[in-house]
Amino acid sequence: MFTFQLQYTDAHSKARTGLIRTAHGVIATPIFMPVGTVGTVKAVHQHELRDTIHAQIILGNTYHLFLRPGLEVLREAGGLHRFIGWERPMLTDSGGYQVYSLSGTRKIAEQGVTFTSHIDGSKHVFTPENVMDVQRVIGADIIMAFDECPPYPCDYAYARRSMDMTHRWLQRCIERFKATKGLYGYEQTLFPIVQGSTYEDLRKASAETVAAADMPGNAIGGLSVGEPEDELYRFTELVCDILPQDKPRYLMGVGTPVNILEAIALGVDMFDCVLPTRNARHGMLYTTEGVINIKNEKWKNDHSPIDEHSTSPTSRAHSKAYLRHLIYNQEILGAQIASLHNLCFFLWLVGEARKQIEAGQYLTWKNQMVAKLSQRL
């Protein structure tokens, strides 16, 4: 059974810690979830996710998994957990964001979304009902309601129509979810998604609608899509103040280490983002002292560890000069080491945030870390 136990709340901010229990294990929050879009966190093996990075939960993507390897393969495998050999919790998004990003090759209607595969041009339809069915086949512990993510900027009328349709889709998702069962002998949990673009009254209305749906957890979508950071934080705080205290809050697609620390202070529990692995492959490293572009000439003969303060053995075992050499020459090992380093850092960051909340020192520590993480080394 899915449960959430709220543990500590910071006296000087809205930061909190908790425990999420799922069929595949317990997740200590706040938590960052590495993104494994097509059944793999890029350049990282599952045993490294488990034993080096200490990932408690990872993500899969409904849109991409639906197209490849396809539902037949996943059903025969016994779900995505078994297909990829991952025994810990997993979350799948609904495909709504991918549909949003395919603006030139999709058509949105009340029934659902018709879209063209980016792989072979084939036509497909996602509806609230079949997205629930697809996520049943994938088998993630936490699945997301089908929503429309409006672009930024968009006018008020569009944002209102989009939000209202997302709410109607949510009711259809809930009805289908409750009318079906998991396929592999364990429970799945459905999270609704708050939308409303960057309009205060719409965000408030959407958060109230989602809260009234009374599902075990809730997500905040449609942010980190190009809006200014102050808007990201303003609407995150507004929504967190409305969503129930006794249920986990998931801020989708966010973000940088600074974004994560600030959002934790506003009451967010769960995060995901492709930045740590995507940026790693291009040589951008997040460290305890700031951000490094390892391609820069200044690191060519620097034989100190990638991050001597890191808890990751990978980050301490390899020098900046060696990693620069690998990245500069586009060696696969460079992407592996950099990805391991960044993911270890993100997981360390939320783990340390948890410790600081429990110690009653989160706000002071957060402000110190934000200052460090905002600088380029």
Buried (B, 14 or more C-beta within 10 A) or exposed (E): EBEBEBEBBBEEBBBBBBBBBBBBEBBBBBBBBBBBBBBBBBBBBBEBBBEBBBBBBBBBBBBBBBBEBEBEEBBEBEBBBBBBEBEBBBBBBBBBBBBBBBEEBBEBEEEBBBBBBEEEEEEBEBBBBBBBBBBBBBBBBBBBBBBBBBBBEBEEEEBBBBBBBBBEBBBBBBEBBEEEEBBBEBEBBBBBBBBBBBBEEBBBBBBEBBBEBEBBBBBBBBBBBEBEEEBBBBBBBBBBEBBBEEBBBBBBBBBBBBBBBBBBBBBBBBBBBBBBBBBBBEBBBBBBEBBBBBBBEEBEEBEEBBBEEBBBEBBBEBBBBBBBBBBBEEEEBBBBBBBBBBBBBBBBBBBBBBEBBEEEBBBEBBEEBBEBBEEEB
